[in-house]
Amino acid sequence: MKKISIVIPAHNEEGNVALVHQKIKEVFDGLSNYDFEIIFINDGSRDNTQQKLEELSAKYDEVKFIEFSRNFGHQPAVKAGMDNADGNAVISMDGDLQHPPELIPEMIQKWEEGFDIVYTIRTYPKQISYFKRKTSDFFYKILSSLSDVNLTKGGGSDFRLMDANTVEVMRKFNEDDLFLRGLTSWMGFKQTGIDFTANERIAGESSYNLKKMVTFAFTGITAFSVKPLYIAAYLGFLFSALSVVGYGFYVIYSFIAKTEISGWASLIMTIVFFGGLQLIILGIMGIYLGKIFKQVKERPNYIIKNKNF
């Protein structure tokens, strides 16, 4: 029998872990040729998630857990699950049941057909806010245009199946700012996508607010491309040329017309504008320098406090 490892990050998911285990177990009850394990990663939860996981693992042999020493984030949690999984294939999914377990048989079927990576293409139900849907689409459009990876619209979900060989490659990455969606695309291999409609969260509240989404977007863009640095350089050349040409004509006109160049308002606006532009460029450079600063320290992506396997 082939073994499938299910990796599920859990941050304050005490109301969901038992339900998601039940749903997955029901799916595998209908897959007689496959064994499975569920690896929950408790990513610094402040509720009773750890207690629920210990109760589940004591009752069901297929339930395993990893407890982090603190909250390290969603991407390190997924990476930890992959690092500790030993299945012939690994499926990563969220613990709030927005990723439907009913899709697992189709993912396994695609894997059996010879695909190394089976990713999912997410669409949102009508209940999801217009703002959420549009910002998600905008994120992938910007990421694809500014980085060296091509993520299809809605194809950046962390709900995916990876063959054991591709997981072994993923384990070798030691990047500080993990962006697994981009890494999966960058790795290559034989890939295919499956459409699905995201369910509503069953219990609890999402920890992905607008600030985290923006930070995640910057992580994805700067992790796979230096295009923002080139854009900053191009902007510098462009506005320098515009300022020389524009103010050059103004000075020549004033000299010929013999008009007084008071220039106070235009001077202030110019200083403010170019001062802001310089700060933006320095900020872009600072992001990359910060990444280098963190990377050279070679700190681990996560610290395991406890696990039951």
Secondary structure as GFF3:
##gff-version 3
##sequence-region A 1 309
A	DSSP	beta_strand	2	10	.	.	.	ID=ss1
A	DSSP	alpha_helix	17	29	.	.	.	ID=ss2
A	DSSP	beta_strand	34	42	.	.	.	ID=ss3
A	DSSP	alpha_helix	49	59	.	.	.	ID=ss4
A	DSSP	beta_strand	63	68	.	.	.	ID=ss5
A	DSSP	alpha_helix	74	84	.	.	.	ID=ss6
A	DSSP	beta_strand	89	92	.	.	.	ID=ss7
A	DSSP	three_ten_helix	101	103	.	.	.	ID=ss8
A	DSSP	alpha_helix	104	112	.	.	.	ID=ss9
A	DSSP	beta_strand	117	123	.	.	.	ID=ss10
A	DSSP	alpha_helix	130	146	.	.	.	ID=ss11
A	DSSP	beta_strand	160	163	.	.	.	ID=ss12
A	DSSP	alpha_helix	164	171	.	.	.	ID=ss13
A	DSSP	alpha_helix	180	187	.	.	.	ID=ss14
A	DSSP	beta_strand	191	197	.	.	.	ID=ss15
A	DSSP	alpha_helix	210	224	.	.	.	ID=ss16
A	DSSP	alpha_helix	227	257	.	.	.	ID=ss17
A	DSSP	alpha_helix	264	296	.	.	.	ID=ss18
A	DSSP	beta_strand	304	307	.	.	.	ID=ss19
###
